[in-house]
């Protein structure tokens, strides 16, 4: 099991997902494919969670700072 550092920026997570997808298309080594897939599987739910938080209204009724 690997540990993946989840970035706090939506754009950084999106870039990382894009890079991992491109690497997986070219990767030959089974161990590397597994590691990259695990990282990708950790990043995708993090991106969805961050989008959900960004799109939810503020409890005080104010607009959130992006």
C-alpha positions, 0 to 999 in steps of 0.5 A: 500500500502506498501513501498518496499526498492529496493536494489542496488545489483543484488545478494541481489535482487535475494536472496530476490526474492528467499526468498519471493518465498519460503515464499509464498509457505508455507504462510497461512495468506491471509494478509501476502500472499498479502504483500509478493506478493506486495514486489515480484511484486516490486522487479522483475521489479527492477531486470530487470531494474538493469540487463538492466543498467548493460548490456548496454554499457557505453557512454564513450565506457569503460567497466562498473565496476560491 
